[in-house]
Amino acid sequence: MATDLEEEQLLKSFFAEVSEVERDNEVTRILSCFKLNPFEHLNLPLDSSIDEVKKQYRKISLLVHPDKCKHPQAKEAFAEELRAKRKKQLKKDNATKIKALVDEGKYEHQYERSEEFQQQLKLKVREILTEQEWRRRKMQMRISEEEGRLKKDEEETKEMWKRKREHEEEWEGTRENRVKKGELRPPKLKTEDPNKSYVQRPIKRG
C-alpha cells in the first residue's frame, strides 16, 4: 500500500504532465454534470469506497484549483467540488442506500461493475434525486403559499379593525353636531302589552 508521501509524489508527477486543455475539459465536465449527484462531480461509480472518494476529490480539486487552472470558470468549478464534498451522499452508507433503491439486490456483481449497469444506475439516481428535489421545492412552495395567505388574512383583519375604529372616532367626533340638530334623541318610553308580555308598545303622552 502506498504511503502518504508516495501518493504526494505520484500526484505531483501527474499534475506535471497535465495540459491546460485537460484542466479546461475537467472544468467543463464539472460545470455541466448533474448538480444533485456528488458522485458525478467526482466522476466516480456509486459504490466507491471512502478512500476512493477522498483521493478523487483531492485529485480533481487540485486539477481545477484557480491557482493552477487558467480557465475563466475554474473558480466556479472549484466551488462546485467543495459543495460536492459536503454532500452526505458521499458517505459509503448513503451510497449503498442509493444503490439498493435502484438494483433491489437482483444484479450479479460482475454486471454491477459493467459500464452498461453504471450508466443505467447513474440515470436512475438522477431520476430519484430529481424527484426528491421536486418534492422539496413543491413542499416549500406550499409553505410559502400558506404563509402568504395567513399574512393576507392578518392584513385584512387589521384593515377591518382600523376602518371600524376610524368610523367610531368619526361618529363620536360628530356627536355634538348631531345633538344640536336633534338627530340624537333619547329612546321612546315603552310599556309591555298586558296580553303579550313579549311585546312592548310606546306610551302615549297626553
GUZA-186806 format. One record per residue (C-alpha): x, y, z; residue in one letter. Coordinates in pm, whole numbers, plus 50000, padded with zeros to 5 digits. Layout:
XYZA ...
This chain:
500005000050000M 501345034149901A 502295057850182T 501085093750202D 504495105650080L 504385082349780E 500865093949695E 502025130149717E 504865122949475Q 502515104949236L 500155134649238L 502975159049166K 504145137148879S 500615135148743F 499995172448751F 503345179448588A 502065160848281E 498565175648279V 497995200548000S 495855231748014E 493435215147772V 492865186548018E 492285211348301R 489825230948087D 487985199047993N 487655189648359E 486225224048444V 483665220048166T 482755184948285R 482185196248645I 480025225948548L 477875205048313S 477395174348534C 474215166248728F 474285190049026K 472345168349273L 474675138349248N 478095144349407P 479445111949256F 479075127548913E 481065157449036H 483885133549121L 483335111248817N 483155080349039L 480855049649044P 478225049849319L 479785021049510D 483145038449555S 484825035049891S 485525063950126I 489225062450038D 488445063849666E 486215093949723V 488905112249922K 491615105349664K 489445115349370Q 488275146949544Y 491855157549613R 492915149649258K 490085169149093I 490165198549333S 493875203149261L 493245198748890L 490725227348874V 492155249249151H 492025285749036P 495725289949117D 496615261148883K 493945263348614C 493625293448379K 490065285648270H 487805316148336P 485325293948525Q 487895274548727A 486855292349047K 483225282348993E 484185246148921A 486355245249234F 483425258049442A 481235230549295E 483775204849411E 483695219149763L 479905216249766R 480125180649636A 482435171349921K 479925183950178R 477075162950035K 476025134750263K 475715111649961Q 479505108949956L 479365086350260K 479615049250184K 476465040050374D 474405065250177N 475905053149851A 474805018049944T 471265030350017K 471025047749680I 472345016849506K 469844994749690A 466965016749572L 467995010749215V 469104974649175D 466984958649455E 469664932449503G 468874914149177K 472044920748981Y 475184900048991E 478454915549098H 480044912648755Q 477174931048586Y 477174957648857E 480734966248764R 479974968648392S 479805001848211E 476244994648098E 474994989848453F 476885020148584Q 475275041748315Q 471795028448396Q 472485033248765L 473585069248708K 470385076948514L 468215060848781K 469945080149058V 469355112148861R 465665103248846E 465495096149221I 467385127649323L 465385149049081T 462135135849226E 463345142849580Q 464355178249484E 460985183949314W 459135172249626R 461255195149842R 460565225249619R 456855216949598K 456635214949977M 458485248050009Q 456095263749758M 453085251649959R 454575265350279I 455195298950110S 451635299949976E 450195292350321E 452385318950481E 451195343650217G 447545335050281R 447925339150657L 449705372350609K 446935384450377K 444235374150629D 446115392050905E 446415423850697E 442715422750604E 441765418450971T 443965447751072K 442445469150796E 438915459850906M 439585469651268W 441285501551151K 438235511750945R 435925502951236K 437995523951476R 438085553251233E 434315550951186H 433715550851562E 436045580551608E 434305599351328E 430885591151475W 431965602651819E 433525634251675G 430245644951516T 428135636351822R 427785672551937E 426555684051596N 424025655851579R 422665665151925V 422265701551819K 420395691351506K 418125668151700G 419455637651527E 420345621951858L 417145616352061R 416655595352371P 414735562852312P 410945563352348K 409425550752671L 407745517352625K 405325495952822T 404535459352800E 401335447352631D 399215431952910P 398115403852680N 401535397652527K 404375402852770S 406985399652499Y 405545429452307V 406345464852413Q 404315494652294R 405215531952307P 403505551752586I 401095577552452K 401695611252608R 398655632852693G 
